[in-house]
């Protein structure tokens, strides 16, 4: 992935926050099989380490023991050329993280499944627990392959119009916050908190 230096996110903390805030990743194998699954940041590991799982019935499960690419997509959207004062071309602003590494397959998927459910259920008023399924939960876990992937390399980009003058950036933010086909409040929020400014989202 080509990254213009103005857009590159250098800190591992920024990459970790991206995984935490946008956990639904695309998992790509060397034979270009792909699937989409929620991922967790392994808080017990230093650096950037991801926990996830794939159903054994998914073709991707047959290639999990080799190199993998995990793609995390943050806020993104179309930027109309009509929003600029000066004549220019339209673009697509986005926040993206690519993580590469070789997965470590885990013998028992249950701890990862339980950890995943507990993580996302913790935000609900009445959290649901996988333990409520009893033996059925155990049977479901046996139909899943869980893995841990420690990043061998990662590349993160926040392309948020940092290369534009402040007045032009303000016009883009206003366009994203206005009613219309390309209204995109989450992208506007990210643009208001561009890395390198006093307040940072990533």
C-alpha positions, 0 to 999 in steps of 0.5 A: 500500500502506497502511503504519502508521508503526510498521511502515515500513522507511525505509532503502534498506539495509533494502530492499536486504537484502530483495532479497538475502535474498528475491530471488523477485519478482512482476513486474506490468505496467500491464495487470496481467499478472504473472509471478514471477522471481528478481531480483538487486540491482545492486551496481554502482548506488547506491540501489535498482536491480534486475536480472532477466529474463523469457522472451520467450514470457511475455506479460509480456515484451511490456510490460516497456518501461513502468512496472513494480511488483516485489513482494518477499515476506519471511517472513510468516504467520498470528498466532492470536488464541489466542496473546494474553493479552488478547482481540483479533483474529488478524492476519497478520505479514509483511515486504514490499517494493514497488518501482516504476520503468521498466525499461531493456531490455538488448540482450543477456540473457547477462550478466544470466543469467550473473550470476544463475546465478553468484550462486545457484550460488555457495552450492553445493559444486560451482557450475555455470556457464552457460558449460558449455552453449556455443552452447546457452547463447547460444541460450537467452539469445536467448529471454530479455528482460533488464532493469534497473530503477532504483527511482523509488519503493519502500515497505517494511513489516515488520509484526511486532507492534511495536504490541503490548506486549513480553509479547504479542509474546513470546507470539506468538513462542512460538506461532510457534516451537511445533509446530502448523499455524501454526509459522513459525520464520522469522517468529519470527526476524524478530520477535525482530530487529525493526527499531529494536532492538539487533539488526536483520534488515532 
